[in-house]
Amino acid sequence: GWGADEKAIIAILGHRNGTQRTQIRQAYYDLYQEDLIKRLESELSGDFERAMYRWILEPAEREALLANIALKNANMNYHVIVEISCVSSPDELFILLLGLVSSFKYGGSEVNARLAQHEADILHEAIKNKNHNHEEVIRILTTRSKTQLVATFNRYRDDHGIAITKKLLDEGSDDFHKAVRIAISCINDHSKYYEKVLRNAMESDGTDEDALTRVIVTRAEKDLEDIKKVYYKRNSVHLEHAVAKKTSADYKKFLLTLMGKEE
């Protein structure tokens, strides 16, 4: 075996992009007739192993794994499913959910102001009447582009003087409310949403390593820099410093590497 040279593993894999990691995984298989992921599973352990495992996977594989884990969780981590559905692009969703879910969202940037007004009114009535016309709410959230939905949420805020997420928070805390609130938060500004996930993961006495790993690994090659800026603005602490205080050993080194902060 490798004798688990964690420093070398972090130095090599932590500094490679998705294409390079895929090439390394294939080259390893060609040389040793063994999946690199399986090898890492046998050599590493704990939070470090779980983080590295997720990092090596291709995006669609990774999100499928996260969705599978969430669905098998006894408490049903539906918020992870909502994250994946709302933050991923239509193309990413199609790759991930082909055969399971169809996505008909328009991916363009055009906004229909009259439609935004009309659907803001529908959402307002659904929330006000507390019957929460689930079918209409679901139809709006699942068929409109992100740009159109943001316009609708802004229209709601301008008309009623409160963000729709705050209104939903005031109205109730059942699973449907929570799922809709998470969906809207992700659509509106997922950097702010992920900042809150990270803050909550590190605010408690312990640390929610699953949430910490999920956000850093899935956003490292996308918009982690934006999330770091939002985190600093909200907490006056650099995300790297917060993570360093809440983690240790190779797990800490690996997360900091993905964040561009070497120890």
Rosetta blueprint (number, residue, H / E / L):
1 G L
2 W L
3 G L
4 A L
5 D L
6 E H
7 K H
8 A H
9 I H
10 I H
11 A H
12 I H
13 L H
14 G L
15 H L
16 R L
17 N L
18 G H
19 T H
20 Q H
21 R H
22 T H
23 Q H
24 I H
25 R H
26 Q H
27 A H
28 Y H
29 Y H
30 D H
31 L H
32 Y H
33 Q L
34 E L
35 D L
36 L H
37 I H
38 K H
39 R H
40 L H
41 E H
42 S H
43 E H
44 L L
45 S L
46 G H
47 D H
48 F H
49 E H
50 R H
51 A H
52 M H
53 Y H
54 R H
55 W H
56 I H
57 L L
58 E L
59 P H
60 A H
61 E H
62 R H
63 E H
64 A H
65 L H
66 L H
67 A H
68 N H
69 I H
70 A H
71 L H
72 K H
73 N L
74 A L
75 N L
76 M L
77 N L
78 Y H
79 H H
80 V H
81 I H
82 V H
83 E H
84 I H
85 S H
86 C H
87 V H
88 S L
89 S L
90 P H
91 D H
92 E H
93 L H
94 F H
95 I H
96 L H
97 L H
98 L L
99 G L
100 L L
101 V L
102 S L
103 S L
104 F L
105 K L
106 Y L
107 G L
108 G L
109 S L
110 E L
111 V L
112 N L
113 A H
114 R H
115 L H
116 A H
117 Q H
118 H H
119 E H
120 A H
121 D H
122 I H
123 L H
124 H H
125 E H
126 A H
127 I H
128 K H
129 N L
130 K L
131 N L
132 H L
133 N L
134 H H
135 E H
136 E H
137 V H
138 I H
139 R H
140 I H
141 L H
142 T H
143 T H
144 R L
145 S L
146 K H
147 T H
148 Q H
149 L H
150 V H
151 A H
152 T H
153 F H
154 N H
155 R H
156 Y H
157 R H
158 D H
159 D H
160 H H
161 G L
162 I L
163 A L
164 I H
165 T H
166 K H
167 K H
168 L H
169 L H
170 D H
171 E H
172 G L
173 S L
174 D L
175 D H
176 F H
177 H H
178 K H
179 A H
180 V H
181 R H
182 I H
183 A H
184 I H
185 S H
186 C H
187 I H
188 N H
189 D H
190 H H
191 S H
192 K H
193 Y H
194 Y H
195 E H
196 K H
197 V H
198 L H
199 R H
200 N H
201 A H
202 M H
203 E H
204 S L
205 D L
206 G L
207 T L
208 D L
209 E H
210 D H
211 A H
212 L H
213 T H
214 R H
215 V H
216 I H
217 V H
218 T H
219 R H
220 A L
221 E L
222 K L
223 D L
224 L H
225 E H
226 D H
227 I H
228 K H
229 K H
230 V H
231 Y H
232 Y H
233 K H
234 R H
235 N H
236 S L
237 V L
238 H L
239 L H
240 E H
241 H H
242 A H
243 V H
244 A H
245 K H
246 K H
247 T L
248 S L
249 A H
250 D H
251 Y H
252 K H
253 K H
254 F H
255 L H
256 L H
257 T H
258 L H
259 M L
260 G L
261 K L
262 E L
263 E L
